[in-house]
């Protein structure tokens, strides 16, 4: 009897499994028909017609207008840059937003006014069409050049790549399309641009046809004097970087430097086949393998001799550098860099940990690094805690000054009341009213506090630097198979490193790509109760917690972050005979202390027979050299400052400097 019951239970179980499989197959066919219908509608969409309609709608703007507006809507793959004409503005252009269902592309230009803390939207009758993945850079003439980008259908079934070239005047906010002579770079996105003298340099990128992605490794140079593009001929048997996108491309006094990048390369892997006899056979199949590059290249450019015609192109040669020391570990894609005074400031990134049938597990980062270009070395950048002793001392001084000022003001009010024979109470009421009005006006000015924590981990954030302040806009974060575009902006002072300032931050929007039918069919009978329990919090769990304190990795010491032993550290200060900045010494104090040395270094150039340098020019050149040296040593000095603060040392003062200030006082008798 027991055997019959067991047999009947097995039959019922098999029937349930068969019914479930049939149901899954039916839903899969329905989803496939829906997807094919969406794809067919997407493929029938003529992108050139859509872009022509965009161009017609843009013609309604008769002139360049600038209006105050809220912060930009969330977007990825936009371009972000500090204005080369003004140290108080940031420019943001284009980008795309994908909510899991459709993709939206933008072509609006935003200006962030730093001092006023306000956004302005620029409309123009002559503006580039909507795009993302484009590139732009400043020029030596304080202009902004833009090239390429991509546009796609809402379902991203078809893509369109641009090969147009634009120039933006930062002062007038006016766009102008550049019609160049001869052949120019092919259409692309994901490329990078930088400048050298009066040339604009462009390298790499990719072309996506929705069927395959082709990565590029061609170099193009635009001559802003002759209005021509040219692809330089490299020396025979010379090396050049592999095809890639999303790399870092920075200017250099002798050309440009490149580091990192990403590409998907076609490789052959072994696939095991099981046979009926129990044996196994191997075959090869082609897959696209992602590669995160960690190499570094120097693009050396040399101008032709002065007696040669101006139409002759400069000579160009790629030189492979050694792998940068202390590169961020593990290697990460989507780690963006921005150039700042001989360094590349890097933030964020993502590293794919494991790839299986269920998907890819990824690790996201919120770390800051400085890549010293000359030394080819990475340094971690960490935020500092405020100096408590100095803060208390300043508070004490300020409180004394405020009390003295308040006593003086009250005395003047009493004297005025006696002279005008007014009642003292009325004067006090008037003063209270003024104070309340003043406090009301002050309350309107929102004070943004500093947070001693990095923004949430992300990749492909847009970075810009203005007046030694790094601005981090947007970025992308993945959570439970959903890809969220962050809607926020942060700022950090690269000199003080006293905390992150939140410029603005908005809550994430719901992801539209989740299919309820899919989640229902994947649940089994054994886990149905657990799924029902989890389903109550499903809606709440779809959005990640992006507070600055969530998902924070433990901070390592400086030696651990550098990946080296303390005993193996090379004392880079002793390798250079030039003056080395002291801990807690500002750039101004450093130049005041060492100005004689820098002027002596500049002094030999003053005796050139072709030119006579004035003392003002010598001092200006000396300050530029001192500034380069100060920033070149910034990470090492910051490490010394952190060590001294941990030891309770707040400031280091030279005895010689103190004696020079105090004269003979303080001498030992």
C-alpha positions as CSV (number, residue, x, y, z in Angstrom):
1,X,0.0,0.0,0.0
2,X,2.9,2.3,0.9
3,X,4.5,1.6,-2.5
4,X,1.3,2.5,-4.3
5,X,1.0,5.8,-2.4
6,X,4.6,6.7,-3.2
7,X,4.1,5.8,-6.8
8,X,1.0,8.0,-7.1
9,X,2.8,10.9,-5.4
10,X,5.7,10.6,-8.0
11,X,3.1,10.6,-10.8
12,X,1.4,13.7,-9.4
13,X,4.8,15.5,-8.9
14,X,5.8,14.7,-12.5
15,X,2.5,16.0,-13.7
16,X,3.0,19.3,-11.8
17,X,6.5,19.7,-13.2
18,X,5.2,19.1,-16.7
19,X,2.4,21.6,-16.3
20,X,4.8,24.2,-15.0
21,X,7.2,23.6,-17.9
22,X,4.4,24.0,-20.3
23,X,3.3,27.2,-18.6
24,X,6.8,28.6,-18.8
25,X,7.2,27.7,-22.4
26,X,3.9,29.4,-23.2
27,X,4.9,32.6,-21.4
28,X,8.3,32.5,-23.0
29,X,6.7,32.3,-26.5
30,X,4.4,35.2,-25.6
31,X,7.3,37.3,-24.4
32,X,9.3,36.5,-27.5
33,X,6.5,37.6,-29.7
34,X,6.2,40.8,-27.8
35,X,9.9,41.4,-28.0
36,X,10.0,40.7,-31.7
37,X,7.1,43.1,-32.2
38,X,8.9,45.8,-30.3
39,X,12.1,45.2,-32.2
40,X,10.3,45.3,-35.5
41,X,8.7,48.6,-34.6
42,X,12.1,49.8,-33.4
43,X,13.8,48.7,-36.6
44,X,11.1,50.4,-38.8
45,X,11.9,53.7,-37.1
46,X,14.0,55.9,-39.5
47,X,16.5,57.7,-37.2
48,X,17.5,60.2,-39.9
49,X,13.8,61.3,-40.1
50,X,13.7,61.6,-36.3
51,X,16.8,63.7,-36.2
52,X,15.5,65.9,-39.1
53,X,12.4,66.6,-37.0
54,X,14.7,67.5,-34.0
55,X,16.5,69.9,-36.3
56,X,13.2,71.6,-37.4
57,X,12.0,72.0,-33.9
58,X,15.3,73.6,-32.9
59,X,14.9,76.2,-35.6
60,X,12.1,77.8,-33.6
61,X,14.8,79.4,-31.3
62,X,15.7,82.7,-32.9
63,X,18.6,83.6,-30.7
64,X,20.7,82.3,-27.8
65,X,18.8,82.5,-24.6
66,X,19.8,81.8,-21.0
67,X,17.2,81.0,-18.3
68,X,17.5,79.9,-14.7
69,X,16.3,76.4,-14.2
70,X,16.4,73.4,-11.8
71,X,19.3,71.0,-11.9
72,X,19.5,68.8,-15.0
73,X,17.5,65.6,-15.2
74,X,19.5,62.4,-14.6
75,X,21.7,61.4,-17.5
76,X,24.7,59.2,-18.4
77,X,27.4,59.5,-21.0
78,X,27.2,63.3,-21.0
79,X,30.2,65.7,-21.2
80,X,31.2,67.9,-18.2
81,X,33.9,70.6,-18.3
82,X,35.0,73.7,-16.5
83,X,34.7,76.9,-18.5
84,X,38.0,77.8,-20.0
85,X,36.9,81.5,-20.2
86,X,35.7,81.9,-16.6
87,X,36.7,80.3,-13.4
88,X,33.2,80.5,-12.0
89,X,31.3,78.3,-14.5
90,X,30.8,74.6,-15.5
91,X,29.3,73.3,-18.7
92,X,27.2,70.2,-19.2
93,X,26.0,68.9,-22.5
94,X,23.9,66.0,-23.9
95,X,23.7,62.5,-22.5
96,X,21.1,59.8,-22.3
97,X,18.7,58.3,-19.7
98,X,17.6,54.7,-19.8
99,X,14.8,53.7,-17.3
100,X,14.8,50.0,-18.2
101,X,12.2,50.4,-21.0
102,X,13.2,53.3,-23.3
103,X,16.2,55.5,-23.9
104,X,16.0,59.3,-24.0
105,X,18.7,61.4,-25.5
106,X,19.4,65.1,-24.8
107,X,21.0,68.0,-26.6
108,X,20.5,70.7,-24.0
109,X,23.4,72.8,-22.7
110,X,23.5,73.7,-19.0
111,X,25.7,76.1,-17.2
112,X,26.4,75.8,-13.4
113,X,27.2,79.2,-11.8
114,X,29.4,78.2,-9.0
115,X,29.3,81.4,-6.8
116,X,25.5,81.7,-7.2
117,X,24.9,78.0,-6.9
118,X,22.3,78.0,-9.7
119,X,21.8,76.2,-13.0
120,X,21.0,77.9,-16.3
121,X,19.7,76.3,-19.5
122,X,21.0,77.5,-22.8
123,X,18.8,77.4,-26.0
124,X,20.2,78.1,-29.4
125,X,19.0,77.9,-33.0
126,X,22.3,76.2,-33.9
127,X,23.0,73.4,-31.5
128,X,24.3,69.8,-31.9
129,X,21.5,67.2,-32.2
130,X,20.7,64.9,-29.2
131,X,23.5,62.5,-28.4
132,X,25.6,60.6,-25.9
133,X,29.0,59.1,-25.8
134,X,30.5,62.2,-27.5
135,X,33.7,63.9,-26.5
136,X,34.8,67.5,-26.1
137,X,37.9,69.4,-24.9
138,X,39.1,72.9,-24.5
139,X,41.6,74.6,-26.8
140,X,44.5,76.9,-26.3
141,X,42.2,79.8,-27.4
142,X,39.8,79.1,-24.5
143,X,37.2,77.5,-26.8
144,X,35.4,74.1,-26.5
145,X,35.5,71.6,-29.4
146,X,33.0,68.7,-29.7
147,X,33.0,65.7,-32.0
148,X,30.9,62.6,-32.6
149,X,28.5,60.7,-30.3
150,X,25.6,58.4,-30.8
151,X,21.8,58.3,-31.0
152,X,19.5,55.3,-30.9
153,X,15.9,54.4,-31.2
154,X,13.9,54.3,-27.9
155,X,14.3,50.5,-27.6
156,X,18.0,50.7,-28.6
157,X,17.4,48.4,-31.6
158,X,19.1,50.7,-34.1
159,X,22.0,53.2,-33.6
160,X,23.2,56.3,-35.4
161,X,26.7,57.6,-35.0
162,X,27.7,61.2,-35.6
163,X,30.8,62.5,-37.4
164,X,30.0,66.2,-37.0
165,X,32.4,68.7,-35.5
166,X,31.4,71.7,-33.3
167,X,32.8,74.7,-31.5
168,X,31.3,76.4,-28.4
169,X,32.2,79.9,-27.4
170,X,32.0,79.8,-23.6
171,X,31.4,83.6,-23.3
172,X,28.6,84.0,-25.8
173,X,27.2,80.4,-25.3
174,X,27.0,80.2,-29.1
175,X,27.5,76.9,-31.1
176,X,29.1,76.9,-34.5
177,X,29.4,73.8,-36.8
178,X,32.8,73.5,-38.3
179,X,32.9,72.5,-42.0
180,X,36.5,71.3,-42.4
181,X,38.5,70.9,-45.6
182,X,39.1,67.4,-46.9
183,X,38.5,64.1,-45.1
184,X,37.7,63.9,-41.3
185,X,37.4,61.2,-38.7
186,X,34.7,58.5,-39.2
187,X,31.6,58.5,-37.1
188,X,32.1,57.1,-33.6
189,X,31.3,57.4,-29.9
190,X,33.3,56.5,-26.7
191,X,36.4,58.3,-28.0
192,X,38.5,60.9,-26.2
193,X,39.9,64.3,-27.2
194,X,42.6,66.7,-25.8
195,X,44.6,69.6,-27.1
196,X,48.2,70.5,-27.8
197,X,49.2,74.0,-29.0
198,X,46.7,74.9,-31.7
199,X,45.9,71.2,-32.5
200,X,42.9,69.1,-31.3
201,X,43.8,65.4,-30.8
202,X,41.3,62.6,-31.2
203,X,41.8,58.9,-30.6
204,X,39.8,55.6,-30.4
205,X,36.2,55.0,-29.7
206,X,33.8,52.5,-31.2
207,X,31.0,52.0,-33.7
208,X,27.9,50.1,-32.7
209,X,25.6,48.7,-35.3
210,X,23.4,46.7,-32.8
211,X,24.8,43.6,-34.5
212,X,28.4,44.1,-33.6
213,X,30.7,46.6,-31.9
214,X,33.8,47.7,-33.7
215,X,36.5,49.4,-31.6
216,X,38.8,51.9,-33.2
217,X,42.5,52.7,-32.8
218,X,43.0,55.6,-35.3
219,X,44.5,58.9,-34.4
220,X,43.2,62.2,-35.9
221,X,44.6,65.7,-35.5
222,X,42.7,68.9,-36.2
223,X,44.7,72.0,-37.2
224,X,42.7,75.0,-36.0
225,X,44.9,77.4,-38.1
226,X,44.3,75.6,-41.4
227,X,40.8,74.1,-40.6
228,X,41.8,70.7,-41.6
229,X,41.8,67.2,-40.2
230,X,44.7,64.7,-40.9
231,X,45.6,61.2,-39.8
232,X,49.3,61.2,-39.2
233,X,51.5,58.6,-40.8
234,X,53.4,56.7,-38.0
235,X,57.0,55.6,-38.4
236,X,57.4,52.1,-39.9
237,X,57.5,49.2,-37.4
238,X,56.4,51.5,-34.6
239,X,54.0,50.5,-31.8
240,X,50.6,52.0,-31.2
241,X,47.8,51.4,-28.6
242,X,45.2,48.7,-29.2
243,X,41.7,49.7,-30.2
244,X,39.7,50.8,-27.1
245,X,37.2,53.3,-25.7
246,X,36.6,55.0,-22.3
247,X,40.3,55.7,-21.7
248,X,42.0,58.8,-20.3
249,X,43.6,61.3,-22.6
250,X,45.5,64.2,-21.1
251,X,47.5,67.1,-22.5
252,X,51.3,67.3,-22.2
253,X,53.8,69.9,-23.1
254,X,55.4,67.6,-25.7
255,X,52.1,66.0,-26.9
256,X,49.6,63.9,-24.9
257,X,49.5,60.9,-22.6
258,X,46.9,58.1,-22.6
259,X,46.1,55.5,-19.9
260,X,43.6,52.7,-19.5
261,X,40.5,51.9,-21.5
262,X,38.0,49.2,-22.3
263,X,37.2,46.9,-25.2
264,X,35.6,43.6,-26.0
265,X,37.9,41.4,-28.0
266,X,36.7,38.3,-29.9
267,X,38.5,35.2,-28.5
268,X,38.1,31.4,-28.9
269,X,37.2,29.3,-25.9
270,X,36.7,25.6,-25.5
271,X,33.2,24.2,-25.3
272,X,32.7,20.7,-23.9
273,X,30.2,18.4,-25.6
274,X,28.7,15.3,-23.8
275,X,28.3,12.2,-25.9
276,X,25.9,9.3,-25.4
277,X,28.7,7.0,-24.5
278,X,29.6,9.1,-21.5
279,X,32.7,10.6,-23.0
280,X,33.3,14.2,-23.7
281,X,34.5,16.1,-26.7
282,X,35.9,19.6,-27.0
283,X,35.1,22.2,-29.6
284,X,35.9,25.9,-30.0
285,X,33.4,28.7,-30.0
286,X,33.9,32.5,-30.4
287,X,33.0,34.8,-27.5
288,X,33.6,38.5,-26.8
289,X,35.9,38.8,-23.9
290,X,36.0,42.2,-22.0
291,X,39.5,43.7,-21.5
292,X,40.3,46.4,-19.1
293,X,43.6,48.0,-20.2
294,X,46.1,49.2,-17.6
295,X,48.8,50.3,-20.0
296,X,50.1,53.9,-20.5
297,X,51.2,55.6,-23.8
298,X,52.9,58.8,-24.6
299,X,52.1,60.6,-27.9
300,X,55.1,62.6,-28.8
301,X,54.5,65.4,-31.3
302,X,57.2,67.5,-32.9
303,X,56.6,70.6,-35.0
304,X,58.4,71.0,-38.3
305,X,61.3,73.4,-38.6
306,X,60.4,77.1,-38.8
307,X,61.7,77.4,-42.3
308,X,59.3,74.7,-43.6
309,X,55.9,75.7,-44.9
310,X,53.1,76.0,-42.4
311,X,51.0,73.4,-44.3
312,X,53.5,70.7,-43.3
313,X,52.0,68.4,-40.6
314,X,54.0,67.7,-37.4
315,X,55.7,64.4,-36.9
316,X,53.9,62.0,-34.5
317,X,55.1,58.9,-32.7
318,X,53.5,56.6,-30.0
319,X,55.8,55.6,-27.2
320,X,54.8,52.8,-24.8
321,X,55.4,53.6,-21.2
322,X,55.8,51.3,-18.3
323,X,52.7,50.2,-16.4
324,X,51.8,52.9,-13.9
325,X,53.0,52.1,-10.4
326,X,50.3,51.4,-7.7
327,X,47.5,51.2,-10.3
328,X,44.0,50.9,-8.7
329,X,43.6,47.2,-7.7
330,X,41.5,45.4,-8.9
331,X,41.4,46.8,-12.4
332,X,38.1,48.6,-13.0
333,X,36.1,49.8,-16.0
334,X,34.2,53.1,-16.0
335,X,36.8,54.8,-13.8
336,X,36.8,58.3,-15.2
337,X,39.6,60.8,-15.1
338,X,40.0,64.6,-15.4
339,X,43.2,66.5,-15.9
340,X,44.5,68.8,-13.1
341,X,47.9,70.4,-13.1
342,X,50.1,67.5,-14.3
343,X,47.8,64.9,-12.7
344,X,44.8,62.8,-13.7
345,X,42.2,62.7,-10.9
346,X,40.4,59.3,-11.1
347,X,37.1,58.4,-9.4
348,X,34.9,55.3,-9.2
349,X,34.7,52.3,-11.5
350,X,33.4,48.8,-11.5
351,X,35.1,45.4,-11.5
352,X,33.3,42.2,-12.7
353,X,33.9,39.5,-10.1
354,X,32.2,36.4,-11.4
355,X,30.3,35.5,-14.6
356,X,27.9,32.6,-14.5
357,X,24.6,31.6,-16.2
358,X,22.7,33.9,-13.8
359,X,24.8,36.9,-14.7
360,X,27.8,39.0,-13.6
361,X,28.5,39.9,-10.0
362,X,30.2,43.3,-9.9
363,X,32.0,45.4,-7.3
364,X,31.7,49.1,-7.4
365,X,34.2,51.7,-6.1
366,X,34.0,55.1,-4.5
367,X,37.8,55.8,-4.3
368,X,39.7,58.8,-5.5
369,X,43.2,58.5,-7.0
370,X,45.7,61.0,-8.4
371,X,47.8,59.7,-11.3
372,X,51.1,61.7,-11.4
373,X,51.8,61.8,-15.1
374,X,55.5,62.5,-15.0
375,X,56.2,59.9,-12.4
376,X,53.6,57.5,-13.9
377,X,52.4,56.7,-10.4
378,X,49.0,56.5,-8.7
379,X,48.4,58.0,-5.2
380,X,45.2,57.4,-3.2
381,X,43.3,60.5,-2.2
382,X,41.5,60.3,1.1
383,X,39.4,62.9,3.0
384,X,40.8,64.4,6.1
385,X,39.1,65.0,9.5
386,X,38.9,68.6,10.6
387,X,41.8,69.8,12.8
388,X,40.1,70.1,16.2
389,X,42.8,72.2,18.0
390,X,43.0,74.9,15.3
391,X,39.2,75.0,15.1
392,X,38.7,75.5,18.8
393,X,41.4,78.2,18.8
394,X,39.7,80.0,16.0
395,X,36.4,79.7,17.7
396,X,37.8,81.2,20.8
397,X,39.3,84.2,18.9
398,X,36.0,84.7,17.0
399,X,33.9,84.6,20.1
400,X,36.1,87.3,21.8
401,X,35.9,89.5,18.7
402,X,32.1,89.0,18.4
403,X,31.6,89.9,22.1
404,X,33.7,93.0,21.7
405,X,31.8,94.0,18.6
406,X,28.4,93.4,20.3
407,X,29.4,95.5,23.3
408,X,30.5,98.3,21.0
409,X,27.3,98.2,19.0
410,X,25.2,98.3,22.1
411,X,27.1,101.3,23.5
412,X,26.6,103.2,20.2
413,X,22.9,102.4,20.3
414,X,22.6,103.8,23.8
415,X,24.4,107.0,22.9
416,X,22.2,107.5,19.9
417,X,19.1,107.0,22.0
418,X,20.3,109.6,24.6
419,X,21.2,112.2,21.9
420,X,17.9,112.0,20.1
421,X,15.9,111.7,23.3
422,X,14.3,108.5,22.1
423,X,13.1,105.8,24.4
424,X,15.6,103.1,24.8
425,X,13.0,100.3,24.4
426,X,12.0,101.6,21.0
427,X,15.6,101.5,19.9
428,X,15.9,97.9,21.2
429,X,12.8,96.9,19.3
430,X,14.1,98.4,16.1
431,X,17.4,96.7,16.5
432,X,15.6,93.4,17.2
433,X,13.6,93.9,14.0
434,X,16.7,94.5,12.0
435,X,18.3,91.4,13.5
436,X,15.3,89.3,12.6
437,X,15.2,90.6,9.1
438,X,18.9,90.0,8.8
439,X,18.6,86.5,10.1
440,X,15.7,85.9,7.7
441,X,17.9,86.9,4.8
442,X,20.7,84.7,6.0
443,X,18.4,81.8,6.4
444,X,17.5,82.0,2.7
445,X,21.2,81.3,1.8
446,X,21.4,77.6,2.3
447,X,24.7,76.6,3.8
448,X,25.8,73.2,2.5
449,X,27.7,71.2,5.1
450,X,30.7,69.0,4.4
451,X,30.4,65.3,4.7
452,X,33.5,63.3,5.7
453,X,32.7,60.4,3.4
454,X,32.9,59.7,-0.3
455,X,29.7,59.7,-2.4
456,X,28.2,56.3,-3.1
457,X,30.1,53.9,-5.4
458,X,29.5,54.3,-9.1
459,X,31.0,54.1,-12.5
460,X,31.1,56.4,-15.6
461,X,30.7,59.6,-13.5
462,X,31.3,62.9,-15.2
463,X,34.2,64.9,-13.7
464,X,35.2,68.5,-14.0
465,X,37.7,70.8,-12.1
466,X,37.4,74.5,-11.6
467,X,39.7,76.5,-9.2
468,X,41.2,73.3,-7.7
469,X,37.7,72.0,-6.8
470,X,36.6,68.6,-8.2
471,X,33.0,68.3,-9.2
472,X,31.4,64.8,-9.6
473,X,28.2,64.7,-11.6
474,X,25.9,61.7,-11.9
475,X,27.2,58.2,-12.7
476,X,25.7,54.7,-12.9
477,X,25.1,52.1,-10.3
478,X,23.7,48.5,-10.7
479,X,21.4,46.9,-8.1
480,X,19.5,43.7,-8.5
481,X,19.7,43.5,-12.3
482,X,18.7,47.2,-12.5
483,X,20.9,50.0,-13.8
484,X,20.3,53.3,-12.0
485,X,21.5,56.7,-13.3
486,X,22.4,58.8,-10.2
487,X,20.8,62.3,-10.1
488,X,23.3,64.2,-7.9
489,X,26.4,66.3,-7.9
490,X,29.2,66.6,-5.3
491,X,32.3,68.8,-4.9
492,X,35.6,68.4,-3.0
493,X,38.5,70.9,-2.5
494,X,41.6,69.1,-3.8
495,X,43.8,71.3,-1.6
496,X,42.0,71.0,1.8
497,X,40.3,67.6,1.2
498,X,38.2,68.5,4.2
499,X,35.0,66.8,3.0
500,X,32.5,66.3,0.3
501,X,29.9,69.0,-0.4
502,X,26.5,68.0,-1.7
503,X,25.6,70.4,-4.5
504,X,22.2,68.7,-5.0
505,X,20.8,65.2,-4.8
506,X,17.5,63.7,-5.9
507,X,15.9,60.4,-5.2
508,X,16.2,57.6,-7.7
509,X,13.3,56.9,-10.1
510,X,11.8,53.4,-10.3
511,X,13.2,51.0,-12.8
512,X,10.8,50.2,-15.6
513,X,12.5,47.0,-16.9
514,X,11.2,44.6,-14.3
515,X,8.6,42.0,-15.6
516,X,6.3,40.7,-12.9
517,X,5.4,37.6,-15.0
518,X,9.1,36.7,-15.1
519,X,9.5,36.7,-11.4
520,X,6.3,34.6,-10.9
521,X,7.3,31.8,-13.3
522,X,10.8,31.5,-11.7
523,X,9.4,30.6,-8.3
524,X,9.1,26.9,-7.5
525,X,6.7,25.1,-5.2
526,X,9.3,24.5,-2.6
527,X,10.2,28.2,-2.2
528,X,6.7,29.7,-2.7
529,X,6.2,30.6,0.9
530,X,9.6,32.3,1.0
531,X,8.9,34.2,-2.1
532,X,5.6,35.4,-0.7
533,X,7.4,36.7,2.4
534,X,9.9,38.4,0.3
535,X,7.3,39.8,-2.0
536,X,6.0,42.1,0.7
537,X,9.2,44.1,0.6
538,X,9.9,43.7,-3.1
539,X,8.9,47.2,-4.1
540,X,10.9,48.6,-1.3
541,X,14.0,46.6,-2.2
542,X,14.0,47.7,-5.9
543,X,15.7,51.0,-5.0
544,X,19.2,50.8,-3.4
545,X,20.3,52.7,-0.4
546,X,22.6,55.3,-1.8
547,X,23.5,57.2,1.4
548,X,27.1,58.0,1.8
549,X,27.4,55.6,4.7
550,X,26.0,52.5,2.9
551,X,28.2,49.9,1.4
552,X,31.4,51.5,2.6
553,X,34.6,49.4,2.5
554,X,37.0,49.6,5.3
555,X,39.7,52.1,4.7
556,X,43.2,50.8,4.5
557,X,46.4,52.5,5.6
558,X,48.4,54.4,3.0
559,X,50.9,51.6,2.6
560,X,48.2,49.0,2.2
561,X,46.4,51.2,-0.4
562,X,49.6,51.7,-2.3
563,X,50.2,47.9,-2.2
564,X,53.8,48.2,-1.0
565,X,55.9,47.8,2.2
566,X,56.9,50.9,4.2
567,X,60.5,49.7,3.9
568,X,60.3,49.6,0.1
569,X,59.0,53.2,-0.3
570,X,61.4,55.3,-2.2
571,X,62.0,58.8,-0.8
572,X,61.0,60.8,-3.8
573,X,61.9,64.0,-2.1
574,X,65.5,63.1,-2.0
575,X,65.6,62.2,-5.7
576,X,65.0,65.8,-6.6
577,X,67.3,68.6,-5.4
578,X,64.6,71.2,-5.8
579,X,62.8,72.5,-2.7
580,X,60.1,70.2,-1.2
581,X,56.9,71.6,0.3
582,X,56.5,71.3,4.0
583,X,53.5,69.7,5.7
584,X,50.6,72.2,6.1
585,X,52.4,74.7,3.9
586,X,50.2,76.6,1.4
587,X,51.3,77.3,-2.2
588,X,51.7,81.0,-1.4
589,X,53.9,80.3,1.7
590,X,55.9,77.7,-0.3
591,X,56.7,80.2,-3.1
592,X,57.5,82.9,-0.6
593,X,60.0,80.7,1.2
594,X,61.6,79.3,-2.0
595,X,61.2,82.1,-4.6
596,X,64.9,82.8,-4.8
597,X,65.6,79.2,-5.9
598,X,63.0,79.3,-8.7
599,X,64.2,82.7,-9.9
600,X,67.7,81.3,-10.1
601,X,66.4,78.4,-12.2
602,X,64.8,80.8,-14.6
603,X,67.7,83.2,-14.6
604,X,69.8,81.5,-17.4
605,X,66.9,82.0,-19.8
606,X,67.0,85.7,-19.2
607,X,70.3,86.0,-21.1
608,X,68.8,84.8,-24.4
609,X,70.0,87.2,-27.2
610,X,66.6,87.0,-29.0
611,X,64.5,88.3,-26.0
612,X,65.0,90.3,-22.9
613,X,62.9,89.1,-19.9
614,X,61.6,91.6,-17.4
615,X,61.7,91.0,-13.7
616,X,57.9,90.5,-13.7
617,X,58.2,87.8,-16.3
618,X,60.9,86.0,-14.4
619,X,58.8,86.1,-11.2
620,X,55.8,84.8,-13.1
621,X,57.7,82.0,-14.7
622,X,59.3,81.1,-11.3
623,X,55.8,80.9,-9.7
624,X,54.6,78.6,-12.4
625,X,57.5,76.3,-11.8
626,X,56.9,76.4,-8.0
627,X,53.2,75.7,-8.5
628,X,54.0,72.7,-10.7
629,X,56.4,71.4,-8.0
630,X,53.9,72.0,-5.2
631,X,51.2,70.0,-7.0
632,X,53.7,67.3,-8.1
633,X,54.5,66.6,-4.4
634,X,50.9,67.1,-3.2
635,X,50.1,63.4,-2.4
636,X,53.4,62.8,-0.6
637,X,53.0,65.9,1.5
638,X,49.4,64.9,2.3
639,X,50.6,61.6,3.6
640,X,53.1,63.3,5.8
641,X,50.4,65.7,7.1
642,X,48.1,62.7,8.0
643,X,51.0,61.0,9.8
644,X,51.7,64.2,11.8
645,X,48.1,64.8,12.7
646,X,47.8,61.2,14.0
647,X,50.9,62.0,16.1
648,X,49.3,65.2,17.4
649,X,51.5,67.6,15.4
650,X,49.5,70.4,13.9
651,X,52.2,72.5,12.1
652,X,55.9,72.3,11.4
653,X,57.8,75.5,11.6
654,X,61.5,75.9,10.7
655,X,63.7,77.4,13.4
656,X,65.5,79.4,10.8
657,X,62.2,80.9,9.6
658,X,61.1,81.7,13.1
659,X,64.5,83.3,13.9
660,X,64.2,85.4,10.7
661,X,60.8,86.7,11.8
662,X,61.6,87.3,15.4
663,X,65.0,88.8,14.9
664,X,67.4,88.3,17.8
665,X,64.7,87.4,20.2
666,X,64.7,83.7,21.1
667,X,68.5,83.3,20.7
668,X,70.2,81.4,23.3
669,X,72.7,83.4,25.3
